[in-house]
Amino acid sequence: MHGQWKKQEKQSQSPTQRATVIGGTSNLHASNLAKNVVYNGRDLVKSVACLSLQPLPAGYLPFRLLPFPMNETYIIGEIGQNHNGSVDLAKLLVEMAARVIENELFDLHLKGMNAVKLTKRDLKEELSQSQMTRPYDTPNSFGKTYGEHREVLELTDEEHFEVYKHAKAYGMDFVETLCARGCLTMLRHFTPDRLKVASRDLTNLPLLAALAETKIPIILSTGMAGKQELDEALDTITRYHDQISILHCVSEYPTKPQNVNLNTITYLQKNYPQYTIGFSDHTIGIAAPIAAVAMGARIVEKHITIDRRMKGTDQAGSLGPDGMNRMIRDIRLMEMWGGVEDIFIEKDTDSARQKLERSIATSRSILKGEVITEVDVHMLSPGDGFKWRDRDAVIGKKATADIPADEVIYPTMLQS
């Protein structure tokens, strides 16, 4: 039997209260959220609360820099249709994406995702009539026909606006994929921070022109494109503006390892240096986006969900709360790993150097007054004595006291 959604009206709360409740650190019960989200009898808010994700600190507002933060990966959590037609679930996904990641070992508070993304379709401009009316009887179907299925999954313009305001309350950017010119009615309500062009619409040049005319920055996915298709899209958009980002993408769900081809990121960086380059990922797991960041991707987009077991075609291939937490953590840590192009001794290695490095030490017992020769010494830890490069300060010198075998030689043991 297909899963059924159940929405329960509850007293409204602030975003900070909602995040605190979900994190499990408040006396308020999770069921006191503005609206419970229940699926197949499971309270998804409680399910998220059980995970080791930290809530937003009181007063937390992530900093925003446009067009993109320097030295920071712009991470987009793609909600897509994983809200399953529920505004409440979309809001819960916003809160999940916004959370600060706590790293207790190094006392780090790592920023969550930078943005969330929704998709808006105009069903009159979506598919042929025969495709819209065809039977759609699968475990992931929300209707008897594909058209009915799509209608269930569509949020209204007003509902998109509601999710947009929720994202803004958490200091997040909001990205919209508009799949048809009819979807531009949404802009009467709000202006997204960025518009996204899905891979399938890269060759839909009339749509691209309509989106570009808004002058809102545009992100392009290239999952079904070669150079010709990309160049034609860029020619269309740049008639209006050049605030464009390009994401390497492969429209295969999930993408086979041999088809990921992350070297396309390098190709795009070399051939389109005037644009911000990133990666829209459809692989299983978190390794590919992390590797993409290591290769210089400035943007990472990844599908997110409350529960990968939920009904819906994109749920199983998305990151659940724990996977999302680990991906954000590793990307934010990687941002710290780069450092500077130099080789030097890091100050924080001093204790390890003193403990582990080698020093000149006696290989036999040395009596007071003996002259130390090279055969009398070897190298032992700790590293707080003479290094081998300093051996001239030891070899040929007289011992001022008896020195047992296998002991580090220090300056006080030698005649100056």
DRENSE-176793 format. One record per residue: residue in one letter; x, y, z of N, C-alpha, C in turn. Coordinates in pm, whole numbers, padded with zeros to 5 digits, always signed. Each point is the difference from the previous one (the first is absolute). Example, Ala and Ser with C-alpha at 12.3 -4.5 7.8 and 13.67 -1.06 7.14 Angstrom:
% DRENSE-176793
a+01319-00569+00780-00089+00119+00000+00090+00120+00000/s-00035+00105-00072+00082+00119+00006-00077+00109+00073/
This chain:
% DRENSE-176793
m+00085-00120+00000-00085+00120+00000+00087+00124+00000/h-00036+00098-00082+00079+00122-00008-00007+00077+00131/g+00112+00068+00033+00003+00082+00121-00096+00117-00012/q-00059+00039+00110-00094+00111+00001+00052+00110+00091/w-00017+00125-00047+00042+00116+00079-00111+00044+00093/k+00039+00044+00117-00096+00051+00097+00056+00129+00058/k-00074+00110-00013+00045+00129+00051-00086+00039+00120/q+00064+00047+00107-00072+00039+00121+00033+00144+00031/e-00101+00085+00014+00022+00141+00031+00045+00013+00145/k+00105+00078+00020+00051+00023+00135+00027+00149+00017/q+00030+00038+00125+00030+00139+00029+00129+00040-00069/s+00001+00120-00059+00118+00047-00074+00113+00032+00095/q+00122-00026-00046+00119+00030+00078+00103+00068-00088/s+00099+00063+00065+00107+00066-00073+00093-00104-00058/p+00082+00039-00102+00097-00094-00057+00097-00055+00104/t+00046+00087+00093+00095-00049+00101-00065-00105+00088/q-00128+00024+00038-00069-00100+00081-00015-00130-00076/r-00034+00009-00130-00016-00121-00081+00130-00078-00006/a+00112+00071-00022+00128-00069-00010+00037-00063+00134/t-00028+00073+00110+00034-00052+00132-00080-00126+00031/v-00127+00003-00034-00084-00117+00024+00052-00120-00076/i+00031+00022-00129+00046-00111-00083+00131-00056+00052/g+00087+00088+00051+00127-00046+00054-00013-00072+00131/g-00116+00008+00062-00023-00077+00122+00055+00065+00126/t+00029+00133-00005+00059+00065+00116-00097+00093+00072/s-00127-00007-00034-00100+00086+00062-00098-00085+00078/n-00065+00062+00100-00106-00069+00072-00125-00016-00085/l-00008+00081-00109-00113-00013-00090+00009-00133-00071/h-00115-00064-00020-00003-00129-00069+00002+00023-00149/a+00057-00095-00075+00008+00014-00144-00137+00020-00064/s-00106-00051+00062-00133+00013-00059-00053+00142+00010/n+00072+00091+00069-00044+00138+00010+00046+00085-00117/l+00056-00061-00104+00036+00074-00119-00124+00062-00062/a+00023+00101-00087-00112+00067-00065-00093-00102-00064/k+00055-00101-00062-00080-00109-00056+00081-00127+00011/n-00059-00105+00054+00067-00128+00000+00010-00054-00141/v+00103-00075-00027+00010-00070-00128+00002-00148+00031/v-00107-00069-00036-00016-00142+00032-00009-00078-00129/y+00078-00109-00009+00000-00083-00121-00004-00146+00042/n-00103-00072-00048-00018-00140+00037+00006-00020+00151/g-00059+00095+00073-00006-00013+00145+00127+00041+00071/r+00104+00043-00072+00128+00040+00061+00010+00151-00001/d+00027+00059+00118+00020+00144+00009+00143+00029-00048/l+00011+00062-00118+00133+00022-00058+00080+00101+00080/v-00069+00093+00067+00073+00094+00086+00072-00076+00110/k-00070-00097+00061+00065-00080+00105+00113-00084-00058/s-00018-00048-00122+00104-00081-00063+00127+00082-00017/v-00015+00125-00043+00116+00086-00016+00062+00032+00135/a-00083+00018+00102+00050+00035+00133+00090-00107+00057/c-00016-00124-00044+00080-00110+00052+00143+00001-00055/l+00025+00076-00106+00132+00001-00060+00092+00096+00073/s+00131-00021-00016+00098+00081+00071+00030+00126-00078/l-00104+00079-00031+00016+00128-00067-00027+00109+00102/q+00074+00109-00005-00013+00104+00099-00099+00106-00047/p-00078+00060+00093-00091+00106-00039+00075+00130-00022/l-00070+00097-00059+00058+00131-00017+00014+00068+00136/p+00116+00061+00030+00011+00077+00123-00095+00118-00003/a-00044+00046+00117-00089+00115+00006+00067+00121-00064/g-00074+00069-00085+00054+00118-00065+00090-00027-00117/y+00017-00127-00038+00092-00033-00110-00056+00049-00132/l+00080+00076-00072-00032+00039-00137+00125-00018-00084/p+00004-00098-00090+00119-00020-00082+00029+00124-00084/f+00127+00033-00018+00036+00113-00085-00025-00035-00146/r-00032+00101-00079-00022-00019-00143+00084+00099-00076/l+00068-00044-00099+00076+00084-00090-00043-00034-00142/l-00023+00099-00081-00038-00021-00139+00111+00053-00089/p+00021-00060-00119-00083-00106-00056+00022-00137+00066/f+00123-00031+00044+00023-00123+00074+00105+00028+00107/p-00010-00064+00115+00100+00022+00105+00139-00041-00047/m+00099+00083+00031+00138-00034-00033+00047-00111+00093/n+00078-00090-00054+00058-00111+00078-00107-00082+00070/e-00120-00003-00055-00106-00080+00057-00078-00065-00113/t-00028-00126+00014-00081-00071-00099-00146+00036+00021/y-00067+00035-00108-00142+00034+00004-00078-00131-00014/i-00054-00049+00111-00067-00129+00002-00151+00020-00010/i-00058-00063-00101-00144+00010-00022-00065-00134+00036/g-00097+00004+00089-00079-00118+00031-00122-00002-00090/e-00001-00093-00094-00111-00007-00094-00116-00078+00062/i-00104+00073+00036-00121-00064+00050-00077-00062-00115/g-00003+00071-00114-00067-00053-00119-00143-00037+00031/q-00035-00125-00024-00135-00047+00032-00001-00088+00124/n+00109+00000+00076+00006-00084+00120-00087+00051+00114/h-00069+00112-00021-00100+00045+00097-00131-00078-00016/n-00012-00077-00110-00119-00082-00025-00131+00079+00009/g+00006+00127-00041-00119+00083+00000-00032+00064+00132/s+00088-00008+00099-00024+00052+00135+00090+00119+00027/v-00062+00116+00026+00077+00119+00039+00074-00026+00130/d-00065-00071+00091+00062-00027+00131+00128-00081-00013/l-00003-00098-00087+00120-00080-00021+00108+00084-00067/a-00038+00088-00093+00098+00089-00062+00065+00089+00104/k-00079+00052+00094+00056+00084+00106+00095-00080+00090/l-00036-00123+00029+00086-00084+00083+00133-00025-00069/l-00003-00017-00131+00123-00018-00077+00085+00127+00002/v-00064+00116-00003+00074+00126+00013+00074+00003+00133/e-00069-00035+00108+00062+00004+00132+00115-00100+00011/m-00019-00115-00060+00105-00102+00001+00123+00051-00074/a-00021+00066-00114+00113+00048-00081+00074+00115+00066/a-00069+00077+00083+00059+00119+00060+00086-00029+00122/r-00009-00119+00054+00064-00028+00128+00152+00015-00003/v+00050+00056+00108+00144+00006+00022+00049-00140+00034/i+00114-00039-00056+00060-00130+00027+00105+00019+00109/e-00017-00070+00110+00094+00013+00113+00110-00105-00011/n+00125+00045+00012+00114-00089+00004+00064+00016+00137/e-00032-00093+00089+00043+00014+00139+00150-00018+00016/l+00062-00083-00082+00143-00027+00015+00083+00127-00012/f-00034+00084-00099+00076+00123-00023-00080+00124+00038/d-00113-00019+00067-00086+00110+00044-00034+00090-00119/l-00049-00061-00108-00036+00074-00120-00151+00005-00014/h-00049+00112-00050-00141+00018-00030-00009+00027-00150/l-00032-00105-00075+00009+00006-00145-00134+00041-00060/k+00006+00095-00090-00121+00052-00062-00072-00108-00077/g-00134+00002+00007-00081-00095-00076-00005+00037-00147/m-00103-00045-00067-00014+00030-00142-00024+00150-00021/n+00038+00049-00116-00019+00141-00032-00140+00029-00054/a-00059-00100-00067-00127+00024-00069-00081-00129-00007/v-00129+00018-00017-00088-00111-00036-00063+00032-00135/k-00045-00104-00068-00058+00020-00133-00131-00077-00013/l-00099+00068-00056-00126-00062-00037-00015+00003-00152/t-00091-00081-00051-00029-00006-00143-00147+00031-00023/k-00026+00086-00097-00137+00035-00035-00027-00036-00146/r-00106-00076-00021-00043-00038-00134-00135+00065-00032/d-00021+00030-00126-00131+00038-00051-00048-00121-00079/l-00098-00071+00056-00039-00128-00060-00059+00016-00140/k-00042+00122-00035-00049+00023-00137+00115+00003-00100/e+00121+00018+00052+00118+00006-00087+00100-00111+00034/e-00049-00110+00057+00091-00102+00050+00016-00116-00098/l-00108-00069-00033+00006-00120-00084-00112+00003-00103/s+00014-00085-00099-00109-00016-00098-00124-00053+00072/q-00116+00021-00062-00125-00044+00061-00001-00151+00020/s+00053-00073-00097+00001-00146+00013+00086-00045+00116/q+00109+00070+00026+00085-00036+00114-00063+00038+00133/m-00071+00113+00002-00064+00043+00124-00115-00092+00040/t-00065-00062-00098-00117-00084+00031+00034-00148+00007/r+00125-00034-00022+00036-00142+00003-00009-00054+00143/p-00038-00126+00016-00005-00059+00135+00138+00004+00066/y+00000+00027+00128+00127+00007+00075-00018-00077+00130/d+00017-00130-00009-00024-00089+00114+00132-00059+00044/t+00070+00071+00086+00127-00047+00055-00003+00024+00152/p+00092-00061+00074+00005+00024+00146+00021+00147+00036/n+00054+00079-00095+00025+00141+00029-00107+00093-00055/s-00109-00055-00050-00104+00082-00061-00090+00063+00104/f-00034+00128-00023-00096+00070+00085-00133+00021-00073/g-00017-00060-00118-00123+00014-00075-00014-00112-00101/k-00122-00016-00054-00025-00107-00094+00068+00025-00134/t+00009+00126-00040+00070+00036-00124+00123+00082+00037/y+00092+00016-00099+00120+00078+00030-00036+00145+00028/g-00103+00051-00070-00043+00137+00026-00052+00018+00141/e-00081-00094+00048-00050+00008+00137+00115-00010+00100/h+00096-00086-00029+00119-00016+00083+00074+00133+00013/r+00020+00068-00112+00073+00126+00002-00078+00109+00073/e-00131-00001-00013-00081+00100+00068+00015-00009+00152/v+00007-00120+00052+00017-00019+00144+00133+00059+00047/l+00102-00013-00082+00135+00041+00039+00025+00150-00017/e-00091+00071-00068+00022+00142-00025-00045+00086+00117/l+00085+00091+00041-00037+00103+00096-00042+00125-00077/t-00092+00075+00056-00045+00123-00064+00107+00109+00013/d-00017+00109-00075+00091+00114+00013+00004+00049+00145/e-00117+00006+00062-00009+00048+00138+00074-00094+00095/e-00007-00129-00026+00071-00096+00085+00150+00009-00020/h+00044+00024-00122+00143+00024-00023+00045+00124+00077/f-00083+00103+00000+00032+00122+00074+00012-00029+00149/e-00087-00086+00051+00005-00037+00142+00132-00069+00034/v+00044-00091-00087+00127-00069+00023+00116+00098-00015/y-00010+00091-00096+00103+00104-00020+00017+00081+00129/k-00112+00046+00059+00009+00080+00122+00060-00082+00114/h-00030-00128+00004+00056-00087+00104+00152-00011-00017/a+00044-00015-00123+00145-00006-00026+00066+00131+00041/k-00063+00112-00029+00058+00130+00036+00008+00017+00151/a-00097-00058+00072+00003+00007+00146+00122-00072+00056/y+00053-00093-00076+00121-00074+00040+00126+00053-00066/g-00010+00115-00066+00118+00061-00061+00049-00071-00124/m-00087-00076-00065+00042-00079-00116-00042+00068-00130/d+00079-00025-00105-00041+00037-00135-00108-00095-00048/f-00077+00047-00098-00109-00081-00055+00014-00003-00151/v+00010-00120-00054+00019-00020-00144-00125-00067-00055/e-00044+00043-00116-00119-00058-00065+00036-00052-00138/t-00044-00121-00029+00001-00051-00136-00139+00026-00058/l-00007+00087-00098-00126+00029-00068+00001-00072-00133/c-00093-00092-00018+00004-00091-00115-00081+00049-00120/a-00064+00115+00011-00080+00051-00111-00018+00150+00017/r-00030+00067-00111-00021+00145+00008-00120+00034+00087/g-00099-00091+00005-00115+00024+00085+00034+00005+00147/c+00114-00057+00038+00041+00000+00141+00049+00137+00046/l+00022+00091-00093+00050+00132+00036-00102+00079+00081/t-00125-00047+00008-00098+00067+00087+00046+00000+00145/m+00086-00093+00035+00052-00007+00136+00071+00128+00040/l+00060+00068-00097+00079+00119+00029-00087+00117+00044/r-00131-00013-00011-00089+00102+00057+00006-00002+00152/h+00036-00115+00057+00002-00016+00144+00138+00026+00061/f+00105-00042-00066+00135+00015+00054+00102-00018-00111/t+00123+00040+00029+00111-00016-00095+00100-00098+00057/p+00014-00117-00059+00102-00096+00048+00140+00060-00012/d+00090-00050+00082+00139+00047-00009+00064-00043-00132/r-00040-00118-00047+00051-00051-00127-00107-00085-00067/l+00006-00005-00131-00083-00092-00076+00087-00114-00049/k-00056-00118-00003+00072-00118-00047-00066-00050-00128/v+00082-00035-00097-00048-00061-00122+00033-00148+00006/a-00103-00084-00002+00021-00144+00003+00067-00045-00129/s+00072-00112+00010+00074-00051-00117-00091-00017-00121/r-00123-00045+00023-00089-00028-00111-00040+00127-00075/d+00011+00115+00067-00044+00126-00061+00116+00084-00053/l+00119-00055-00004+00113+00080-00050-00019+00036-00147/t-00071-00084-00074-00026+00029-00141-00135+00069-00021/n-00071+00030+00107-00127+00072-00008+00031+00149-00002/l+00048+00047-00113+00052+00137-00008-00106+00107+00025/p-00125-00019-00041-00101+00101+00037-00017+00014+00151/l+00005-00112+00074-00008+00007+00146+00122+00072+00056/l+00118-00032-00052+00122+00064+00049-00005+00150-00020/a-00052+00043-00115-00011+00143-00026-00095+00066+00100/a-00113-00067+00028-00097+00056+00095+00060+00009+00140/l+00075-00102+00042+00064+00003+00131+00108+00108+00006/a+00079+00010-00105+00109+00097-00002-00052+00143+00003/e-00115+00021-00059-00058+00135-00007-00031+00054+00139/t-00016-00089+00099-00026+00043+00137+00122+00062+00065/k+00117-00025-00056+00130+00045+00053+00037-00068+00131/i-00070-00106+00037+00036-00077+00119+00116-00094-00037/p+00105-00011+00084+00111-00092-00031-00050-00140-00030/i+00067-00066-00095-00045-00130-00051+00108-00106+00020/i-00044-00118+00043+00086-00117+00011-00044-00100-00107/l+00095-00047-00080-00029-00096-00106+00052-00137+00037/s-00082-00104-00019+00046-00138+00011+00023-00055-00140/t+00105-00080-00014+00041-00047-00133-00014-00151-00015/g-00096-00059+00071-00011-00146+00003-00033-00065-00131/m-00054+00078-00096-00034-00055-00132+00065+00081-00110/a+00109+00070+00031+00055+00097-00094+00143-00031-00040/g+00031+00031-00123+00137+00009-00048+00035+00147-00015/k+00115+00026-00063+00045+00139-00013-00097+00084-00082/q-00055-00055-00107-00090+00078-00084-00123+00045+00078/e-00061-00094+00073-00119+00033+00077+00030+00105+00108/l+00114-00015+00066+00037+00096+00103+00025+00138-00060/d+00073+00005-00110+00031+00130-00063-00126+00070-00049/e-00094-00075-00054-00125+00061-00045-00079+00057+00118/a+00001-00073+00111-00068+00050+00120+00067+00128+00050/l+00132+00000+00004+00073+00118+00047-00023+00119-00093/d-00002-00023-00130-00026+00108-00096-00137+00063+00025/t-00098-00084+00034-00135+00050+00025-00005+00084+00127/i+00059-00050+00107-00009+00069+00129+00081+00129+00001/t+00118-00003-00060+00089+00117+00006-00051+00117-00082/r-00106-00017-00073-00064+00117-00062-00064+00089+00106/y-00021-00058+00119-00066+00074+00108+00092+00026+00118/h+00081-00098+00038+00095+00018+00110+00103-00113-00003/d+00104+00015+00082+00106-00103+00003+00020-00057+00140/q-00100+00012+00085+00008-00058+00135-00040-00148-00009/i+00095-00080-00047-00028-00139-00036+00096-00093+00073/s-00052-00111+00048+00081-00108+00054-00030-00127-00080/i+00101-00085-00016-00016-00122-00078+00034-00119+00088/l-00092-00095+00008+00022-00120+00080+00023-00120-00090/h+00113-00068+00019+00017-00131-00063-00104-00093+00058/c-00061-00081-00084-00109-00086+00042-00012-00115-00098/v-00046-00113+00047-00031-00114-00086-00142-00044+00034/s-00089+00008-00098-00142-00032+00024-00025-00150-00007/e+00062-00070+00092-00019-00143+00016-00024-00023+00148/y-00108-00070+00036-00045-00007+00138-00010-00145+00050/p+00094-00047+00083+00123+00070+00040+00107-00011-00109/t+00100+00086+00008+00106+00001-00100+00101-00111+00027/k+00029-00080-00103+00102-00104+00015+00136+00065+00026/p+00084-00063+00080+00131+00058+00030+00080+00036-00125/q-00004-00086-00102+00080+00026-00119-00055+00114-00085/n-00120+00049+00034-00060+00109-00078+00007+00136+00069/v+00053+00005+00121+00000+00126+00075+00091+00104-00066/n+00120-00040-00043+00091+00086-00078+00022+00138+00062/l+00054+00000+00120+00024+00127+00070+00100+00090-00073/n+00075-00055-00093+00094+00084-00074-00072+00104-00087/t-00130-00017-00020-00076+00104-00069+00004+00131+00079/i+00012-00009+00130+00012+00122+00082+00124+00078-00042/t+00111-00070-00017+00123+00066-00045-00017+00058-00139/y-00068-00074-00088-00026+00049-00136-00081+00130+00005/l-00104+00003+00080-00083+00119+00009+00078+00118+00058/q+00086-00026+00099+00080+00107+00058+00093+00061-00104/k+00058-00083-00085+00095+00049-00100-00070+00071-00116/n-00116-00052-00040-00066+00052-00120-00106+00106+00028/y-00045+00009+00125-00099+00101+00037+00042+00069+00129/p+00120+00061+00000+00054+00056+00125-00079+00119+00054/q-00084+00060-00083-00077+00117+00045-00120-00039+00084/y-00029-00130+00011-00117-00046+00074+00041-00083+00121/t-00088-00005+00099+00023-00084+00117-00037-00145-00036/i+00090-00092+00031-00016-00140-00040-00029-00085+00124/g-00092-00094-00017-00034-00088+00112-00042-00138-00047/f-00070-00072+00088-00034-00140-00025-00137-00030+00057/s-00088-00050-00086-00131-00049+00043+00006-00152-00001/d-00015-00059+00117+00036-00141+00017-00122-00091+00003/h+00010-00111-00075-00104-00103+00004+00059-00137+00035/t+00119-00003+00060+00058-00126+00042-00059-00041+00135/i+00024-00124+00039-00036-00047+00133+00114+00034+00096/g-00033+00056+00116+00102+00029+00099+00050+00143-00008/i+00112+00025+00068+00053+00137+00013+00140+00017-00059/a+00060-00107-00051+00139+00008-00047+00014+00093-00120/a-00092-00007-00097+00014+00077-00123-00004+00151+00025/p-00097+00052+00076+00002+00145+00024+00123+00048+00075/i+00050-00082+00091+00121+00039+00073+00119+00003-00094/a+00010-00100-00086+00108-00001-00100-00014+00118-00095/a-00123+00035-00035-00022+00115-00089+00051+00129+00063/v-00023+00017+00130+00051+00118+00069+00152+00002-00003/a+00061-00118+00019+00147-00009-00006+00052+00041-00137/m-00082-00021-00105+00040+00037-00136-00035+00144-00034/g-00056+00072+00096-00023+00142-00021-00145+00040-00021/a-00095-00092+00015-00141+00037-00014-00037+00101+00108/r-00062+00109-00041-00040+00104+00095-00144-00017+00046/i-00076-00082-00071-00140-00026+00034-00020-00151+00004/v-00075-00048+00097-00039-00141+00005-00151-00005+00021/e-00067-00077-00083-00144-00019+00016-00026-00149+00022/k-00085-00030+00098-00029-00139+00034-00144-00010+00049/h-00072-00103-00046-00136-00026+00047+00002-00037+00148/i-00097+00051+00075-00011-00031+00143-00141-00048+00031/t-00011-00081+00104-00130-00053+00042+00001-00024+00150/i-00120-00005+00057-00013-00034+00142+00030-00147+00022/d-00042-00083-00095+00012-00145+00016+00008-00064-00138/r+00108-00070-00028+00021-00059-00131-00098-00115-00029/r-00069-00046+00102-00097-00109-00018-00139+00052-00037/m-00016+00130-00003-00131+00057-00030-00040-00025-00144/k-00129+00010-00024-00055-00010-00134+00047+00118-00084/g+00035-00026-00125+00044+00105-00090+00119-00046-00082/t+00003+00039-00126+00105-00052-00090+00139+00050+00035/d+00010+00117+00065+00132+00056+00030+00049-00030+00141/q-00087-00057+00084+00036-00015+00141+00122-00092+00020/a-00001-00116-00063+00105-00099+00025+00137+00049-00044/g+00004+00084-00103+00127+00050-00050+00046+00129+00065/s-00073+00045+00101+00034+00125+00067+00080-00028+00128/l+00052+00107+00057+00067-00012+00130-00102+00020+00111/g-00003-00094+00093-00079+00018+00120+00073+00091+00098/p-00058+00025+00118+00062+00092+00096+00144-00035+00035/d+00029-00126+00025+00136-00037+00039+00098+00016-00116/g-00040-00044-00120+00087+00016-00116+00025+00146-00033/m-00105+00081+00010+00017+00143-00025+00094+00062+00102/n-00015-00039+00125+00086+00048+00107+00147-00031-00030/r+00026-00122-00044+00139-00040-00027+00056+00070-00124/m-00084+00020-00102+00049+00069-00119+00036+00145+00031/i-00089+00069+00071+00029+00139+00035+00125+00007+00086/r+00009-00088+00099+00117-00001+00088+00129-00014-00081/d+00003-00097-00090+00124-00026-00075+00032+00112-00096/i-00101+00061-00061+00027+00113-00090+00051+00119+00079/r-00062+00030+00113+00046+00114+00081+00141-00024+00054/l+00030-00123+00038+00136-00029+00044+00098+00014-00115/m-00040-00046-00119+00088+00011-00116+00033+00145-00032/e-00094+00090+00025+00026+00141-00022+00117+00050+00085/m+00021-00064+00115+00110+00037+00089+00131-00068-00039/w-00010-00107-00076+00119-00081-00027+00096+00065-00100/g-00050+00087-00085+00081+00050-00112+00129+00069+00045/g-00013+00094+00094+00118+00069+00049+00067+00087-00104/v+00133+00011+00009+00079+00084-00091+00098-00086-00077/e+00041+00050-00115+00094-00074-00085+00142+00024+00049/d+00038-00076+00102+00131+00015+00064+00024-00125+00083/i+00123-00021+00046+00030-00107+00095+00065+00063+00121/f-00051-00031+00118+00046+00063+00122-00038-00091+00117/i+00058+00031+00117-00030-00077+00121-00118+00066+00070/e-00109-00071+00008-00119+00052+00068+00026+00008+00150/k-00031+00115+00059+00026+00023+00141-00065-00105+00088/d-00119-00046-00040-00072-00097+00083+00061-00139-00003/t+00107-00020-00077+00069-00130+00002+00115-00003+00100/d+00021+00110+00074+00115+00008+00092+00003-00115+00099/s-00114-00031+00059-00001-00105+00102+00032-00136-00062/a-00052-00026-00119+00029-00126-00068+00147-00007-00041/r+00055+00112-00044+00142+00001-00040+00089-00031+00120/q-00029+00063+00113+00085-00025+00117-00011-00144+00048/k-00117-00058-00014-00021-00136+00047+00056-00104-00097/l-00014+00023-00130+00022-00106-00097+00125+00015-00086/e+00043+00124-00026+00119+00014-00085+00123-00063+00066/r+00104-00021-00080+00123-00064+00050+00103+00106+00039/s+00077-00035+00104+00113+00083+00045+00125-00086+00007/i+00116+00066-00002+00127-00073+00013+00008-00057+00141/a+00027-00132+00007+00005-00070+00129+00123-00091+00002/t+00037-00042+00118+00117-00089+00014-00036-00141-00045/s+00093-00064-00069-00018-00141-00037+00073-00091+00098/r+00078+00058+00092+00068-00073+00106+00016+00094+00119/s+00043-00053+00109+00026+00085+00116+00122+00087-00027/i-00012+00128+00031+00109+00096-00018+00045+00046+00139/l+00131-00010+00024+00053+00043+00130+00035+00147-00003/k+00000+00061+00119+00036+00140+00011+00140+00022-00057/g+00016+00101-00083+00129+00034-00060+00025-00067-00133/e-00083-00100-00038+00019-00065-00130-00043+00094-00112/v+00075-00015-00111-00036+00074-00121-00099-00086-00079/i-00109+00059-00036-00107-00073-00070+00033-00005-00149/t-00010-00121-00057+00024-00017-00143-00132-00040-00068/e+00001-00001-00133-00124-00028-00073-00050-00142+00026/v+00093-00095+00027-00043-00138+00027-00063-00013+00137/d+00013+00105+00084-00056-00005+00134-00146+00045+00007/v-00055+00041-00114-00134+00059+00006-00093-00065-00102/h-00128+00012+00027-00106-00033-00096-00120+00090+00031/m-00112-00023-00064-00115+00090+00013-00113-00069+00076/l-00052+00068+00105-00111-00050+00080-00097+00114+00031/s-00122-00035+00034-00097+00098+00051+00021+00014+00150/p-00041+00113+00060-00077+00111-00055+00082+00095-00086/g-00068+00100-00055+00065+00088-00097+00043+00133+00055/d+00028+00006+00130+00035+00130+00060+00150+00019+00014/g+00079-00087-00067+00146+00013+00006+00057+00050-00131/f+00127-00038-00024+00069+00041-00124-00056-00079-00119/k-00026+00070-00111-00035-00067-00125+00129-00042-00070/w-00012-00091-00099+00120-00048-00068+00074+00114-00070/r-00075+00101-00044+00066+00114-00064+00088+00077+00100/d-00023-00023+00131+00078+00068+00104+00111-00089+00054/r+00032-00108-00072+00095-00099+00057+00137+00059+00029/d+00042+00106-00071+00132+00059+00028+00007+00059+00140/a-00118+00027+00059-00001+00050+00138+00016-00112+00100/v-00002-00127-00047+00013-00117+00088+00127-00078-00029/i+00023-00033-00127+00116-00080-00039+00129+00079+00029/g+00094-00067+00071+00127+00064+00035-00003+00075+00130/k-00115+00004+00067-00012+00070+00127+00021-00099+00115/k+00046+00053+00116+00021-00082+00119-00126+00001+00086/a-00027-00117+00057-00114-00011+00091+00037+00061+00134/t-00090+00080+00057+00024+00064+00130-00046-00089+00116/a-00064-00112-00035-00046-00095+00102-00020-00134-00068/d-00013-00104+00081-00030-00130-00058-00138+00005-00068/i-00007-00059-00120-00128-00004-00073-00032-00147-00028/p-00110-00050+00053-00034-00141-00024-00027-00025-00150/a+00002-00127-00037-00033-00038-00137-00147+00029-00029/d-00026+00030-00126-00137+00022-00049-00071+00113+00074/e+00072+00109+00023-00060+00121+00055+00028+00117-00092/v-00098+00089-00012+00017+00120-00083+00107+00089+00061/i+00083+00055-00086+00108+00089+00043-00050+00145-00005/y+00016+00072+00113-00044+00138+00009+00122+00092+00016/p-00013+00129-00032+00115+00092+00006+00070+00003+00136/t-00074-00019+00110+00061+00005+00133+00092-00116+00026/m-00004-00106-00085+00084-00117+00017+00134+00014-00072/l+00021+00111-00071+00119+00018-00082+00078+00124+00039/q+00133-00010-00019+00082+00118+00019-00028+00097-00114/s-00010+00126+00034-00028+00099-00104+00129+00041-00070/
